[in-house]
């Protein structure tokens, strides 16, 4: 009789050694990127006497090379040993980080920028895929929420720390610090070898030669792309909007946006795991759309902070849920390709948002640009509603056929 007391199924453990190592590695890799990126435009302009178009090209080369790399990374991930693939990407990422401080010409600097994007494309795909293998399937939403929180913290701290190092100690100190952050990841990953995956089963090699984009991953990636278009408009134009609206410290938007993301990810992942994407997507769309409207009407710091919090709640709940949904919709052996596609949807969304919303702002103003960008939330709801309608219609047809049979 006493033995039967222990038959209650315990909740699978999320905070394993492997999960903590992958999350910390993700934070350090993202912090490296977000410390360097805001400092590059001014450095390139001053050091190489580059114009605005050249500076834009230097900045864009990273995103382009990372996107192209991920198209191949998903297919190559399983052909190599996954950890070998990660080691190669990490070596490229660390060496190119160090090279930022020693290249003597603008042309070589552009080359380093491309190699840096290749390294980041490989490491982000590998880390993002490997973490899905150490998260228990029943806690995928919660796990991806905390894993993605590392990106959010890096997004909040990286620009502040990077610009402070640049201003106080100079460019070389910034690069050395960023290089050290990547080096720390190497011993962390050595510890990973002794920690066995606790989540999904390891994939077979049979799926590694499939198409670059799994159709099952298309829907959540499309929804994420629509959402990150709006973030591209915020990243690129919020400083100009602040001048237009007479708001001084627009950097407060990013701080409170990060705080809201931190709060919402504590419980949104559990909601996803218990009730599915239906509990997250509609509410998240309403929140981030409302945040954009509040931002467009902001004429004070307090209004800006309110907009940042509402936007952050929506964005912070949606993105990890969409990433978890992406990897859950595909076969285990296709997760690397799905992860790469998801990260590409982020980069493409930011790039398209910068270009498209910049054209809108040119024709109107920045406030109207943010109101128009809120239409992205409506587009997401329409696409998601269409998916639900189609799914229920197919289920009804299948149910009728089973009854008639």
Order of alpha helices (4+ residues) and beta strands (2+ residues): alpha-alpha-alpha-alpha-alpha-alpha-alpha-alpha-alpha-alpha-alpha-alpha-alpha
